[in-house]
Amino acid sequence: MRIHSFPLSGHCHRVELFAGLAGLDHELVLVDLAAGEHKAEPFLSLNPAGKVPVIEDGDVVIADSNAILVYLARKYAPDWLPGDALAEAHIQRFLSLAANEIANGPAAARLVTVFGAQLDAERAIATATYAFDLLEGHLKGRDWLVGNCATIADVAIYSYTAHAPEGNVSLEPYPNIRAFLKRVEALPGFSPMPATKAGLTA
């Protein structure tokens, strides 16, 4: 399996993280975003949207980090994606949170400080606060987001949450979230995303 990735992307880190946690053999293919590799062939043949991550698993090609998590879990590590309807619905809820409020909150705020993106930093921080308030309340009395063990929901939420301070979003008000992050980091096979000296971590 080949994972087309970029080291400082939280979307890519989700996939790399899960591959490590699930013990999946893979080859990491670094995509040079600064050189525009993602907007040219041969990458566009893999993903016409021109975005990382993308995986190649034999003849199967899948883009979108959350879609990749679902595929990998269902095919190779089913314990990470419970098959009962209620648990799967709850997992989907957090995949949606990752694709919406997390992407438009801490991820967007970090794009401003780390990459100089022309986005509304105040709005991104407000969205991050909304998302983290939800997560903090949900994690009260829980170790994991869904059920009694780690799932792809936890993987999807982890990366941009852990690196939120790089986008000027403090995690100090959120003890439950900080404890959750440490639990993820203690899982066998965990690998961190490279830290950046930006925002509150500068």
Secondary structure, DSSP 8 states (H G I E B T S, - for coil): -EEEE-TT-HHHHHHHHHHHHTT---EEEE--TTTTGGGSTTHHHH-TT--S-EEEETTEEEESHHHHHHHHHHHH-GGGS--SHHHHHHHHHHHHHIIIIIIIIIIHHHHHHHH---S-HHHHHHHHHHHHHHHHHHTTT-SSSSTTS--HHHHHHHHHHHTGGGGT---TT-HHHHHHHHHHHTSTT---------GGG-
